[in-house]
């Protein structure tokens, strides 16, 4: 698969899981949902797992993938806004 096609499929998978954050699906199920070949999907899914976008549960053909919501960290410094007593 060409790099351009791979990037498009990566985006397509990411958007599917972001739009359906509780979706849990096998590569075979994604094949039918997206109308793509599993040979094309599997390397893209593994890449999304490495990037932390998807979580893979299990192994082999029965492995399922689910969206892994990104964690956000915020730091607040309120001490500069406090008035001395």
N, C-alpha and C positions, 0 to 999 in steps of 0.2 A: 504494500500500500504506500502511495506517495505521501510525503510529509504533509502536504497541503490537505489531503484527504484525511490523514490521521488527526490533524489538528481540528478539522471540522467534526470528526466523529467524537473527539475528546470533548469538544464544546457541546455537542448534541447530548452526550451521556451526562455531562455535568448539569446541563439545563433540565434534563428529565428528572434527575434525582433532587435538584433544588426545588423544582416545582412540586415534587411528590416526596417530601422529606421522610415519610414513613414507609416508602417503597422498599421492599426486600425482594430481590430478584436474582435468579441464576443467569449465567451468560446465555443460556438457551432461551430463557424467557425474554431477555433483552433483545435477542436476535429477532424474535417475532414482534416485539413491541416497536422496535426501530426499523425493522425491515433490512437488517444488515446481517452479514455472515459472521458466525462466531469466530472464525479465523481472524477476521479483522477486529472484532470486538475485544478478544482476550488480551492482546498486548496493550490496548488502550485502557482497559479496566485495571490491569496490573499497574500501569503508570499512574492512574488516578489513585490507586491504593498507596503507592510510594509517595505521592504528593500529599497524602492525608485528606483527600477529598472524599474518598470512599473507604469503607471498611469491608474487608473480606472475612467471611465467617465460613470455616470449613475448607475443604480441599477437593480437587478434582471436579468432575462435572456437576456434583451436587453442591459446590460452594455457592454461597449467596453473597450478594453485594448490597450495601446500604449506604445512604448518605451519612457522612460524618460532619456534622455542623462545626464550622470553625470556632475555636475558642477565642474570645477577645478579652484582653486585659486592659483595664483603665486605671491610671493612677491619679489620685486627686491630692492636692496639697492645699488644705484649708487654713493652715497656720498663717499664711501670708495675708489672709483676709480677716483674721480675728483682730479685734481691738484689744489693747492691753487693759487689764482690770485695775 
